[in-house]
Amino acid sequence: MSKIIYGINPVLEALKSSPHLIEQIWLQRKTLSGKKYQILEKAKKLNIPIKLIYKEEFRPPKISPHINTQGVIAYLKDFPYSTLEEIVRNWEEKKEIPLVLLLDEVEDPQNVGSIIRSADAGGVHGIVIPKRRSCEINETVIKISSGSVFNLPIVKVNNLKQAISFFKKNNLWILGLTHKVSTLIYQLDLKLPLAIIVGNEARGIRASILEKCDFLAKIPMKGKIESLNVSIATAIAIFEILRKRYFSSQADLQSANTSFSTST
């Protein structure tokens, strides 16, 4: 068993979105109520093996005793990375303006998990990460994303430049998010089909990747600090795009109360 998910919401999300990936679920026997009972019932219906364990015997391998699993653990097969073509199909099937996210050597699993959760909430159609010098989709990423990794295509590529070329051929504009320019993200036409690139926590976007961008922009900052955490900056950019695309007028805001209310 190669991957572990722990926590009630991540396991529930995996059961909803990708039950075929779950090999086995461990549950603490003493506290089977509420959402934990939902997990038990869903797993039974899906014929997923369940191990019911008393609290004092709940010592799963590969998990630190200091981690709060909430008494729920799922063992998974290898994470199912998607393809670039699946990202294209995602925006085509939804008939939406494309929005893709490329992570250039983002290494911290906490950041990657937070970015994926924001991307899922903000309607991003897919995420691309390079194979080298980047965080893969691991247990921490799945936990921090609250299971959002199962809700949108995530692609691992050998060469990020080739992925950029692929999206350009599919008529997307490439936006690099960097604090090293004067243009503000609020000054751009964010209704264009976009692929956003965000960079490493310390180094930012590599120079060779910046050269491939059609636009570069930053988030305005009033304080003394030079830049934001990459996951915070990415979330701000995603939801500014969402605002520009769907809430550009008062009429849009009023109609959105109906169409977006089910997701809040």
C-alpha positions, -999 to +999 in steps of 0.1 A: +000+000+000+017+031-012-004+061-001-022+070+031-051+094+036-061+103+071-089+125+085-126+123+081-132+148+052-103+137+030-114+100+033-150+110+026-140+129-005-119+100-017-149+077-013-171+101-033-146+109-061-122+080-064-133+049-045-115+026-069-082+039-055-089+028-019-075-006-009-085-006+027-100+017+054-091+017+091-117+030+116-116+034+153-144+012+166-153+033+197-163+065+179-184+053+149-209+081+146-217+110+123-194+113+094-174+083+105-205+062+102-211+076+067-176+064+058-184+029+072-217+027+052-202+040+019-172+017+022-196-013+028-217-004-003-185-001-024-171-034-011-140-017+003-123-037+030-128-022+065-107-028+096-125-018+128-099-012+156-103-003+193-087+031+201-059+017+223-049-006+194-051+021+167-014+024+157-013+025+120+022+020+103+039+050+087+019+074+107+034+094+136+016+090+169+015+128+171-007+131+140-044+135+146-060+110+122-095+115+137-096+077+139-099+074+101-073+061+077-075+050+041-048+031+023-046+040-014-030+027-046-006+051-063-021+085-070-037+086-105-021+115-123-040+128-153-029+139-188-028+174-203-056+163-227-078+155-197-075+191-186-086+203-220-116+179-219-125+192-185-130+228-197-146+217-229-171+195-212-180+223-188-181+249-216-161+273-195-133+298-202-101+277-195-082+283-163-051+261-156-025+263-129+012+254-134+034+250-103+071+257-110+091+237-085+068+244-055+082+221-029+063+224+004+034+199+006+015+223+028+016+249+001+007+224-026-022+211-006-035+246+000-031+256-036-051+225-048-079+233-024-081+269-036-080+257-072-108+233-067-129+260-049-121+285-076-130+264-106-095+257-120-097+231-147-064+214-140-030+216-123+004+208-138+035+200-117+070+190-129+085+156-119+117+170-106+123+194-077+086+196-069+063+181-043+044+151-055+008+143-044+015+126-010-004+121+022+002+156+035-010+172+002-041+151+003-048+160+039-042+197+035-063+198+003-092+182+022-095+157-006-096+183-034-069+163-052-096+139-063-118+167-078-097+180-107-070+167-131-035+169-118-007+162-143+030+154-136+052+164-166+089+159-174+092+194-189+071+224-178+081+243-210+065+217-231+033+219-211+033+257-216+037+251-254+008+226-252-015+252-236-005+279-260-014+256-289-048+253-272-052+291-273-044+298-237-025+329-226+003+323-201+003+346-170+033+345-146+027+356-111+058+374-097+064+403-074+094+415-096+072+435-120+051+467-118+020+455-135-008+446-112-030+415-117-061+438-114-049+456-146-052+426-168-080+411-189-086+380-168-115+368-190-090+355-215-083+317-215-054+316-190-027+293-176-012+308-145+023+300-134+034+303-098+070+297-085+091+281-059+087+294-023+122+309-022+133+314-058+100+322-075+095+314-112+126+303-130+140+328-155+136+303-184+099+299-175+093+336-172+105+340-208+076+318-219+049+339-203+027+363-223+021+385-192+037+390-159+018+405-130+019+409-092-005+413-063-002+448-049+011+450-013+010+479+011+032+467+039+069+463+042+071+426+032+082+419-003+060+390-013+032+367-001+033+330+006+028+312-027-004+295-016-019+328-005-008+346-036-022+318-058-056+319-040-059+357-044-052+354-081-077+325-086-105+344-069-097+376-087-101+358-120-134+342-107-146+377-097-138+392-131-153+364-150-185+359-131-192+389-109-183+419-131-216+437-126-243+441-100-266+420-121-240+392-121-238+394-084-275+390-080-278+361-104-247+345-087-266+342-054-285+313-070-259+296-091-231+297-065-251+292-033-251+254-035-213+254-031-211+275+001 
